[in-house]
Structure formats: C-alpha cells, structure tokens
Amino acid sequence: MSESNSATESKNSGIKKIDDQGILKGVEGLTPEKIESVIQQVITNETGARLKVYVDTCVHCGLCSKGCHYYLSLNDPKFSPAGKVKQTLAEIMQKKGKVSPEFIKQAAVIAYTQCNLCKRCAMYCPFGLDVAYVMSVMRRICHKLGVVPLYIQDTAHSHSVTMNQMWVKDDEWVDTLMWQEEEAQEAFENLRIPLDIEGADLFYSVIGPEPKFRAQLIFQAAVIMNAVGENWTMPSMPGWDNSDMCMFTGDYEMMERLKRCHFESALNLRAKRIVMGECGHAFRSVYDVGNRALGWRMPPIEIIHAIDYFNELFEQNRIKIKKKFDTPVTLHDPCNVSRGRGLHDKARNLVNATCSNFIEMVPNREHNYCCSAGGGVINCGPPFKNARVESGKEKARQLLEAKEKGAKVVIAPCHNCHGGLEDIIHHYNVGMELKFFGDIIYEILDLP
Amino acid sequence: MINCDSWDWDKGKKEVGKFSDWREKFSYIEDISFSPDGEKIAAIVKNEDMEFTVSTQSEGAEPETWETGYDKVWNLRFGPDGRLSAFVSDTGEWKVSTDDNTWENGYDFIWNMRFNKSGVIAVSAQKELSYCAIINDVPWENEFSKLTDMVISPDGQSSTAVIESIPVLEGEIFKFRGGCYSVAVNGDAWDRNFMNVWKPSFSDDSSHVAASVRTSYNDYYIAVDGKTWDTPFSSVWEPCFDPNSQSVIAPVKRGGKWFLAKDGAIFWDRPYFQLWHQIYSPDGKRIAAIVAPEFGRWTLAIDNTPWQITFSDYLTDPIFSHDGRLACIFKDRGRWGVAVDGKAWDSIVDMAWIPVFSNDGDNIAVKVKKDGFYHIALNGKILDTKYEYIENPIFSPDGSTILIRGCQGGSYNRDVISIKGGFSYA
C-alpha cells in the first residue's frame, strides 16, 4: 500500500500513539462545527431511542467486563465494554456532539480497533445492552467524518469499485475460477465450476480473499460439490463476493449496494438458495444487517453458511468419506455464526461426522471468545496488529488449554478467525494447526 | 426485441435433437440451450482431439461440430438474431467466435458479452492489464486501468462503461476520495471525475448516458453526460431515461426513505422503505417501480400508487405489455408466483421466470418450476406437460400460438401450441 503506516503502536496502549494515516490525516480537515453537525445528523436521523436507552441505562456495574476478551487479556478498565462506551458515545451525548478532532481520533481507534463487535458482552449485561451497536454508531460517525483506519477504508473502497473486498477485477475472477477448474480437472476429469447456470439448486458465494489468496478453497468446494452431484453455479459477474467491510466502516450506503448486488446475482439466476463459504462476518451482513438495511425482514433467498450445508450433506448421507480425520481437533465457534446464528450444535455434528477425536475448547458455543480479528479489526491492518494480538491473550489461553488436553488442530469455519488465530498461534507459540471444515472434508472425501 | 415474423408458427412438435446422440458422440457436454426460434440446439463439447468446441443440432440432422477446437470455450449464447457466439481461447489469447467465425483481435481476457436488440455484440476486454470495450471486433481507441459495468447502446453503435480515469493504487485512500472514476463512451471519458460511478445506461436514442455517482461518502448524484444533478442525495440507484424526452428518473434516498426523482427533483413524493427497478410503459406515459411501502413488504407502484397486494420476500421482473398491462414475479413466504395488474395468480410454484406478454397484451405465459419439473403457466394456470428443461415461452406475432422449447425424456423439442385451449392443467 502506498499511503502506508508504520507499526509503532506501544504495548497495551491502543490509543497512546496512533500511527494510522487514515485516522491522522482524516482528522486534519475536521472542525468542531463539522463534527457536531455530523454527530447530530447521525444521532437524530439514524439512531432513535435505541442508542439513548443503551447509553442511559448502563449503570457501570462492570459485569460486561468479564464478557470482553480485551478486558480479560489486557486487564484494564478502559477496555471494558462500558469503558469503551464511556470514552465514545456517552461523552458525545453528554456534550451534545461538541467534541474535538482529537476526541474523534481517539474514538475512532476505540471503535474500529478495540471492539470486535462480537456481542459477547451483551450476554453478560443484566440489561442486555448491545455495546456492539453503540460502537457501530461511533464507526458510522467516523465514516461520515472520513476518519477511518487506512487499511479497512481501502477495503471499503475496493468494495465500491469492484463489488469485492480485494480489488479483484472482473476478468481476474473468472480467470481464477477457470484456473481452479483446470487444476481440479487434472484429478477429476470433466469436473466443472459451472458459471451462470439458471435455475441451479445452489448458488455458491465466497469472499474476496478466496480468489486472491486462498483459491484452493474454491478448488476444494468444487470437488465436494461434484462429489455429491450438486446442481450448483457461481456467477461470472460481480455479486460473487458475500463479504462486507463497508458494514464495519460504517458506510451503510455501500453495504446496501453490495448486498443488493449479491442477492440479485443469485436471484437473477433463479437459484434456489445461496450457500456461502466459511466466513462469519459475511453471514452477519447477508442474514441480519445488510438485508434489513435494504428493507427485507429476512434474506430474499434462503442463504446458509457452509457449516449448515456440510452438516446437511452428512445428515442426508449424501457424502462418502474414506475414514474420519484422526488427528485430535478442537473447534473455534465464530461469533457471527455461533452467537449470531446458533450454528454451534450443527458445527459439532459436523465435527463428530468428520473427526474421530474432538476436544472441546472452554468456554464454547455462544460463550466462545472472539478470535480478536472480527468486526473488521484485522482489516485495520499492520498499524494495529500488535494491539490486536495482545487482546487475543485470553484466546491463546483457551487454545493452549485445548492443546494440553491433546488437540492438535483448530477448526475455524471463518476467514477472519483464521487470520486472527494464525497470528495468536504464532505470537503465543501455541503450536496448533488451523483448518477449515472444507479442508477436513476434502482430505477425507471418498472419491471414485 | 426478437423478430419472429418469419419463424415456423405451424402448430405441432418437432424433435430438434436427442441427448443420447450427443452422449454417444461426445465425452464432455456442457448445458444444452435452444436458438431463439427453437430450430437448433447447441452446447460446449469436447471434440475427438479433446479440445473444447461447440456443437449444434437441427431437426433430422446429426450434431454438427465447429471445425475449430480451443483450449477453452465459455459463455456460449444465442444472440437475438439467432447467431451463436462464445468466448474462445487458444494459447492464452481470447477472442469471440460467432458461428465458428473468430474475430481478428485477441486479448488476454474477454467477458461480459452484451447484445443489442438486433444482435450486435459488445464485450469487455483486457490486454496487458489495460481495459477497453469492443463492439464487433472493433476496440475502443483509449484504454483504462480499470473497467466495469459495460453496456451496449440500443442502436448497437456505442458502448459505455465505468472506467478508472486517474490510476489509483491500493491504499491511496485520499487520492481515491478526490475522484478517480468516470464514464467512458466509445472510449472517450467524461471530463469530470467522481469518487465512484455505477451502472451507466443509454437513452433510447443512444445519444445520452446517465449513471449513479458519488462525490463524497455523503453526496450521491445522478450524472447525465458528465454533468450531475444539482441536488445531492444520501444514496441513489441506477437511473433510466424517459423514452419520449431526455429526462432522467432515478430512485433517490433522503431522510432514510426512498423516492423517485426526475431531473434532480423529487417526482414521486411518497416515501418508501425501498424503491428500485423503475420502468416506463412502452408509450412512455406511465412509470412502474418495485417498492417496499412498509418494512418487509414488497409490491409494484404505478405512477406512485402502490398495488394493494404486497409480498413478504421478493419482487422482480416488472414488465409492461404493449397496451399497458403490468406484470411481475413475486416470492411470498418462500413460494413464487405471478402478479398481474395488482392481482396474484392462484398458482404458486417453486420458481418462476420473467412474464411474457402476447403482442396484444391479452395473454401471459411464464416459465415455471414445480415439484422438480418445468412447466409453462398460461394466464394463471399451469399446463400439465412436464419438462426437464425449458426456455422462456414466445408468443407468435398474432398471439394465437406459443413456441415452447423444452426437453422431455432427453428429447429437445420445438413445440408450437395454440393458446385456445384443450390443455390439461397441473
């Protein structure tokens, strides 16, 4: 990246030294008047009673603190959920929007890089206050002020130009699919990645990093689809990327554009349903936030996460395996599909169908700790990497505990979780291997 | 518009081809499709040398394979004029081949095949990381570092696309905010740059282009021939031209609700939770659009009056008949159906495609899927005949018969039936 940052953030500080050009340069043009105007506009037109109730109801009891892996890892009240609200929206509302550019700078760091929007704290709040929502409002204000960390802002720009998060051009997308198809055909004659098939039972969508960095996942998905005789398709034009960093920067207008593109891509082909790859935040975007922003109560087409789809293949005996994966595994429950969608039991069905030795991570299911990468935090890039990994100390403890019980492989059915856990595993010398469900299934698949 | 005056409209069924013939001849067959007149079927296959190529079959004849084989073939399509085109690649060079005649110019990649109504072909192309559009083998003179959303004009003489007018590198977020994107028409960029541009479209006479743009994160406009409307909105969807004038209409968002605007001013003053896919009636006098009058309920509005009936899941493919009737496809509680002039057909199906009106507007036929088989639904009732595959139905010019192109028991048949009755219904 040309307008790059140097990663010089001090330990455990997060906001002591900001070295992100998106934030630093972003605040340069701000005036108190502009800040107040944008804040009033967002709070008056976009939040309603929900924000006020959340902020006013909090009695600072501190019960949310132990729900937050930042607090648990860093042991500093500033990182408690209530503390983050106090440093951002609570002060903004108290001062009726009359805050300084310096305040916005600090608030941007807190909202974008010190909260994964994982919603775990909401389960521990006696009032059920959703701090992730409050942080999202803070991000929305920062977006409208143009104060967004450089790396995630760039990703949002990619979405706006290409409809995917990795600047993958239209030709590169199809070329990558053809490359993966050819690779697969070397092992499986006549295997296809069918493009633009009308009336397919299944429209398979992925996130931008798959064609860019993890093309083997598309290869594996194609082999699995072909092995089970799926009537499936992928689109040749934009709409293939289900991801959504605009949801996390606060660019909701672009989020709407992305989700419309994705849904219409599948519906124009008259697919019966969308199956999406192993990504958590994208599921939140298609199943909760993006669809509702466009006016749908639920997605306009059935859309299921890969956990759900793979589990269905095993439950319906559509898939044959040579033998179960026998290296001891543990399972990381991604926040957005576990706490957000309740797929944790299906994930366990799938682990048990595919693996012979499953060791639970504790706590688990909806109580699992975030990987520290979610909510767009990993997408804020190198300037915040050290702080992010430090906030994953509690996760590292969890992993090491599972390792002590014998687990050697961590199954993480989410791309961001993979990125976050990879950094944690490396930083804390955890020494475990990471896999997607797709990796495991591909490995044990009984192919003719 | 397909010109079908000269087609065979005599009632009766013809077998155009048999899948078993193809299976016997080819080790690899992709999806078989029909020509618009139903006289021919075609698919991508592998020839004896295991090269990708294309084969076609007509009634009473063996499958006939293109002479040329390729490393790769994709996007096989019949144009509205009945010609068969595909993207073909040899030694890494991509071209368009139409009826086995290959274009002269080759590219590192081509995609997004677009036809105008008479079958002129435009494609997007990339060579040495420079991008342009091509019409009938003639590329734009100017190339760009990025190109998206290419479309061809109604007269087939022009193409337009969103282009990166100022090269911007990944991570250059402040340069990006300054505006690095524009619209090019036949390779000539508008003289103004924007933060983003989406979905340019031509006027009916092909002489003007309008697009959605944003100049900042908070200011969205419609731009016409490079000039923005005076008023910004918090968001906009793609515009379209009035067929009778150079006016432009577009959905615009203000205060969290959607409205229809015309030439920059609010035109439909009723706020909607959503509004998109606006269309003009053929005479240009009426406008319909997909709207959500309340959160989670979808319907069509015509001249700013929503139908009484609303649907929970989805609404698509609004279409006017020549005489001004209005139909669409809906999805409600997981099932699909057809709605015409504010009333839903009783028949509910697993999937439905775009409604097709007869020229006089009296009859409507729809390709539908139910219980795993395709059918034709006619005027609200599903015909009993089942197909493993069908194309959209086409009415004869006089509206008395329908051409059905479908596959039954592995036979690809062209069937012309009278609409006057004698059907069994599913």
Interface residues (C-beta under 8 A of the other chain):
Chain A: M1 S2 E3 S4 Q21 G22 K25 N45 E46 H143 K144 G146 L150 Y151 Q153 D154 H157 S158 S160 V161 T162 W167 K169 D170 D171 V174 D175 M178 N190 R192 P194 L195 D196 I197 G199 S236 M237 P238 D251 E253 E256 R257 R260 L267 N268 R270 K272 L294 G295 W296 R297 M298 P300 I301 E302
Chain B: S27 Y28 E30 D31 K72 W74 N75 D108 F109 I110 W111 N112 S124 Q126 Y131 K146 T148 E164 L169 E170 G171 E172 I173 F174 K175 F176 R177 Y181 M195 N196 W198 R214 Y217 N218 Y220 S234 S235 K253 G255 G256 F273 Q274 W276 A292 F295 G296 W298 S312 D313 Y314 T316 K331 G334 D350 M351 W353 K369
